[in-house]
Amino acid sequence: MLTLHHAPRSRSLRILWLLEELGEPFEVNYVSIARGQGPGAPDPANPHPDKKVPALSHDGALVTESGAIVLYLTDAFPHAGLGPQVGAPGRAAYLTWLAYSAGVVEPALFAIARGHVQAEGEAATAAWGDPRAMERRLAQTLSAHPYVLGEAFSGADVLIGSAVQFAQRLMPGHPEFDAYLARLAARPAFQRALARDEG
């Protein structure tokens, strides 16, 4: 059985969404988490070693970190067609976008949110590079194709889409982001995930 350890109004919504996309039976264990603002505290019922979300239990195994969970699920349930399998065309691009989401997109968005963006032409000193270069790469990708891998929705869109949704106000002036988010929001699985978010 698949069990998602999930806190409402958190980044684990994206894994709830992916589980809805997979079409496999799953359970949701609603837990509380420590939050920067507002109520919340670590939950003893949460098996995540850091008491964060998301965490996924499956047949006695625990998987944490969103990118790892997305890869685990799309590999474990290949019939859903949400991630190219080992040896398939597009696998390299898929792995690249999963890693790029956690290693570049999210740190860059937090840098933009905190005002830590270099002046134009200034050498990037952060490991993830220039946040505006990340923004341009996303914009170019989504101008050329409806999804990050091209014509087909994949698990990479769960990660990239949730990041763009979270930080849309930080990257204004991109109609391709608006269109992308509208495509994602129209997916029935996304709507089902929203309905289950609060329990």
Secondary structure, 3 states (H helix, E strand, C coil): CEEEEECCCCCCHHHHHHHHHHCCCEEEEECCCCCCCCCCCCCCCCCCCCCCCCEEEECCEEEECHHHHHHHHHHHCHHHCCCCCCCCCCHHHHHHHHHHHHHHHHHHHHHHHCCCCCCCCCCCCCCCCCHHHHHHHHHHHHHHCCECCECCCCHHHHHHHHHHHHCHHHCCCCHHHHHHHHHHHCCHHHHHHHHHCCC
